[in-house]
Amino acid sequence: MDARLKAFERLLIIMDELREKCPWDQKQTFESLRNLTIEETYELADAITTGNLNEIKGEIGDLFLHLVFYCKLGNEVGAFDVTSVLDAICEKLIHRHPHIYSDTIVQDEDEVKANWEKLKLKEGRKSVLEGVPSSLPSLVKATRIQEKVKGIGFEWSDKKDVWKKVQEELEELQAEVSLDSDEKEAEFGDVLFSLVNYARYIGVSPESALAKTNTKFINRFQLMEKFIHEDQQNIQDMNLAEMDLYWEKAKNSIQTKSQL
């Protein structure tokens, strides 16, 4: 037997045994697993952000367990099982890739995405945006919205125009801020949405970019705290100018290490 199939079969057998014998596993439902699955997904995202391949491997395994668990629960209520789930995704992939499994000809990735969205509309969806989960984090959701409307050609042709839109939204935000208007939040949202769009045009993932910046800030701030502690000072007693000296020290220290 193919080693991959053998490993998957082993996981299915273990899942059956856990569901039968383990008190914790016996109590689980779709609802009780939901938040745990979200947590595991974020742990995988963190591992990807840090580039730790061993952690990525472990987190993928955790998600595999959750997916198999959902299939087990579905089977118990007669709704679906792992076979029907895998058969369904295989059929979907074949149907959505006519350039591989049929005679459709595409020139590039953009045409593949455009065909994907058109096929989904033919399958009965009334809007290209129906497939965007409402509970997605807003930054990711903005990206997915823009990717989907791009699939039907609703987008700028030149990234210079996209940047002009960013500048336009920034000016509108500044105008509302100067008036202390209630429209500040809406205009700030427009700025973020236009920046997400520009990121797509220049080949940058806004979610990944912000995640890496968050990590960079945390690492630098914690190193600043370490330097302050080593000098036997209390950060809470320091003013911004004093802290800024340690901030620059931490920044230079990290840059020096990265160059070694």
RACORFEN-V39501 format. One record per residue. N is the residue number from 1. PHI is phi in degrees with one decimal (none if undefined). PSI is psi as a letter, one per 20 degrees, with the letter a starting at -180 (NA if undefined). D_CENTER is the distance of its C-alpha to the mean C-alpha in whole Angstrom. Layout:
N:PHI:PSI:D_CENTER, N:PHI:PSI:D_CENTER
This chain:
1:none:q:35, 2:-53.2:p:32, 3:-58.1:h:30, 4:-66.5:g:27, 5:-66.6:h:29, 6:-63.8:g:31, 7:-65.2:g:28, 8:-67.2:g:26, 9:-61.7:h:29, 10:-61.8:g:30, 11:-63.6:g:26, 12:-62.5:g:28, 13:-65.2:g:31, 14:-62.3:g:30, 15:-61.1:g:28, 16:-60.1:g:31, 17:-67.4:g:33, 18:-65.0:g:30, 19:-64.0:h:30, 20:-82.7:h:34, 21:-114.9:h:35, 22:-93.0:p:33, 23:-57.3:h:33, 24:-67.8:g:29, 25:-64.5:h:28, 26:-65.7:h:31, 27:-84.2:i:30, 28:-72.8:q:26, 29:-131.5:r:25, 30:-55.5:g:22, 31:-68.0:g:22, 32:-71.0:h:22, 33:-84.0:i:20, 34:-54.1:g:17, 35:-66.0:h:16, 36:-66.3:h:16, 37:-65.6:g:14, 38:-60.2:g:11, 39:-61.0:g:12, 40:-63.7:h:12, 41:-64.5:g:9, 42:-68.1:h:8, 43:-65.7:h:11, 44:-64.5:g:10, 45:-60.9:g:7, 46:-62.8:g:10, 47:-63.6:h:12, 48:-65.5:g:10, 49:-61.1:g:10, 50:-81.3:i:14, 51:75.7:j:15, 52:-85.6:o:17, 53:-65.0:h:17, 54:-67.8:g:20, 55:-68.0:h:17, 56:-58.5:g:14, 57:-56.9:g:17, 58:-64.6:g:18, 59:-69.8:h:15, 60:-62.3:g:15, 61:-59.7:g:18, 62:-61.5:g:17, 63:-69.5:h:15, 64:-56.5:g:18, 65:-58.7:g:20, 66:-62.2:g:18, 67:-64.6:g:18, 68:-66.1:h:22, 69:-62.7:g:22, 70:-61.9:h:21, 71:-63.6:h:24, 72:-63.4:g:26, 73:-63.4:g:26, 74:-63.1:h:26, 75:-65.8:h:29, 76:-65.1:h:31, 77:-102.5:j:31, 78:73.3:k:32, 79:-92.1:g:29, 80:-166.6:r:27, 81:-139.2:a:27, 82:-62.6:h:25, 83:-65.7:g:27, 84:-67.8:h:27, 85:-64.9:g:23, 86:-70.0:h:23, 87:-62.6:h:26, 88:-65.5:g:24, 89:-70.0:h:21, 90:-64.2:g:23, 91:-63.5:h:25, 92:-63.1:g:22, 93:-62.9:g:21, 94:-64.9:g:25, 95:-65.8:h:25, 96:-84.5:i:22, 97:-123.0:m:24, 98:-65.4:i:27, 99:-74.6:i:27, 100:-106.0:g:27, 101:-106.1:j:29, 102:-142.7:b:31, 103:-105.0:j:33, 104:-68.0:p:31, 105:-111.6:p:30, 106:-125.4:q:28, 107:-97.5:h:28, 108:-159.2:a:24, 109:-60.3:h:20, 110:-61.2:h:21, 111:-68.7:h:23, 112:-62.3:g:21, 113:-64.9:g:19, 114:-62.3:g:21, 115:-62.6:h:23, 116:-58.3:g:20, 117:-67.6:h:20, 118:-64.7:h:24, 119:-65.4:h:24, 120:-65.0:h:22, 121:-65.7:h:24, 122:-66.0:h:27, 123:-76.9:i:26, 124:120.1:i:27, 125:-71.7:p:24, 126:-86.2:i:25, 127:-140.7:q:22, 128:-67.4:i:20, 129:-95.3:j:17, 130:-62.6:h:18, 131:-83.8:j:15, 132:-86.9:o:13, 133:-60.6:p:12, 134:-67.9:h:14, 135:-92.2:j:12, 136:-61.5:q:9, 137:-54.8:q:8, 138:-58.0:h:10, 139:-66.5:g:9, 140:-67.1:h:6, 141:-62.6:g:9, 142:-60.4:g:11, 143:-62.4:g:10, 144:-65.9:h:10, 145:-58.7:g:13, 146:-68.6:h:15, 147:-64.8:h:14, 148:-71.1:g:16, 149:-71.1:h:19, 150:-62.3:h:19, 151:-60.0:h:19, 152:-109.8:j:23, 153:88.2:j:24, 154:-89.9:n:23, 155:-166.6:r:22, 156:-70.3:q:24, 157:-91.8:i:26, 158:-131.1:p:26, 159:-64.5:h:24, 160:-63.7:h:27, 161:-67.3:h:27, 162:-66.3:g:23, 163:-67.2:h:24, 164:-60.7:h:27, 165:-65.8:h:25, 166:-59.2:g:23, 167:-62.7:h:26, 168:-62.3:g:28, 169:-67.1:h:25, 170:-63.8:g:26, 171:-63.6:g:29, 172:-66.3:h:29, 173:-63.8:g:27, 174:-60.3:h:30, 175:-63.9:g:33, 176:-71.0:h:31, 177:-65.4:g:31, 178:-63.2:h:34, 179:-91.4:i:36, 180:52.2:l:34, 181:-80.2:q:33, 182:-71.4:i:31, 183:-85.4:j:29, 184:-56.2:g:27, 185:-62.8:g:24, 186:-62.3:g:24, 187:-68.7:h:24, 188:-64.2:h:22, 189:-61.6:h:19, 190:-63.0:h:21, 191:-63.1:g:20, 192:-61.8:g:17, 193:-62.7:g:16, 194:-70.6:h:18, 195:-68.2:h:17, 196:-60.4:g:13, 197:-64.8:g:16, 198:-64.2:h:18, 199:-57.2:g:15, 200:-62.8:h:14, 201:-68.6:h:18, 202:-100.1:j:18, 203:76.2:k:16, 204:-116.7:p:13, 205:-83.4:o:9, 206:-62.3:h:10, 207:-64.6:g:7, 208:-65.6:g:8, 209:-61.8:g:11, 210:-70.1:h:11, 211:-60.9:g:10, 212:-69.3:h:13, 213:-67.2:h:15, 214:-59.2:g:15, 215:-62.8:g:16, 216:-61.3:g:18, 217:-64.5:g:20, 218:-59.7:g:20, 219:-61.1:g:22, 220:-68.9:g:24, 221:-66.0:g:25, 222:-67.6:h:25, 223:-69.2:h:28, 224:-59.5:g:29, 225:-60.9:h:30, 226:-63.1:g:32, 227:-63.2:g:34, 228:-64.0:g:35, 229:-64.7:h:36, 230:-63.2:h:38, 231:-88.7:j:40, 232:56.7:l:41, 233:-116.5:q:39, 234:-105.5:o:38, 235:-59.8:h:35, 236:-70.9:i:35, 237:-95.3:j:39, 238:-97.5:q:37, 239:-91.6:r:37, 240:-62.5:h:34, 241:-62.9:h:37, 242:-67.6:g:37, 243:-65.2:h:34, 244:-62.9:h:33, 245:-63.4:g:35, 246:-72.4:h:33, 247:-61.4:g:30, 248:-67.0:h:31, 249:-62.6:g:33, 250:-64.6:g:29, 251:-60.7:g:28, 252:-65.9:h:31, 253:-64.4:g:31, 254:-66.4:g:27, 255:-63.8:h:28, 256:-63.4:g:31, 257:-64.6:h:29, 258:-69.9:h:27, 259:-88.0:i:30, 260:-75.4:NA:32
